[in-house]
Amino acid sequence: MNKGLQIVFQSLDAEHVLARVIWREQDSGGGSLTLEIPVRNSAAAPKSTEQLQADARALAVRFARAFADTIQD
């Protein structure tokens, strides 16, 4: 996987999907942060894949900023 953000959706049941948000800081030799977030299926709460990805991306950015604020120099 390349540096950056990847979002993968996996069906859990008829009403929910698992949004797996993977954040990688380096192309190789670095770690990655994976968030797994159950969300309502598009059939239960109609949203396009693009809208779901935008929501997941915004959540990942907020999480990364909050995490970065906890790191001390």
N, C-alpha and C positions, 0 to 999 in steps of 0.2 A: 504494500500500500504506500502511496506517495504521501508526502507531507501535506497536511491540511485537514479538512473535515470530510468525513464520509457518513452518510445516513442510510441505514438499512431497515426496512420494515419486514416484520415476520408476523404472520397471523397467529393469534392465540386461541380465539374462539370466534363465534359469529358476531360478537359485539366489540371485540378488542384486538388491537395489534400491538406488537412490541416495537418501539422505535429504538434502535441501537445507534447511538451517536458516538462515533469514534474520532477522537482528536489526536493527531500525531504532529509533533513538533519538528521531527527530523525525518529525512528520507530513509536513512539506515542507521542502526546503532543507537537509536533513541527509544524512549518509552512512548506509550500511548495511554490515553485516558478513554475509557469506554463507559458511557452511561446507558443503562437500559431502562426505558420508561414505557410502561403500559399506557396506551391511549385508546380512546374510543375509535372503533372502526368507522370508515367513511360512510358506511351504510347507516350507522347509528347517529352520526353527526356529520352530515355531508360537507366534505372539504376535498379539494383536489389534492393530488400527490404533491404538487408544487406548494400548496398552502401548508400541508403537513410538514414538508421539508423546511419551509421558512419558519414555522413554529419551532421545530426541533433545532434549527440553526440559531435562532434567537435565544433559546434556552441554553444551548451550549456556550454561547458567547457570554451570557450573564453568569453562568457557572464558572467559566474560565476567569472572568474578571474578579469574581468573589474569591476564588481560590488564590489568584495572584496577590490579592490584598492581604492574605494571611501569611505570605512568605516574607520572612525577615532577611535583610541583607547580612 
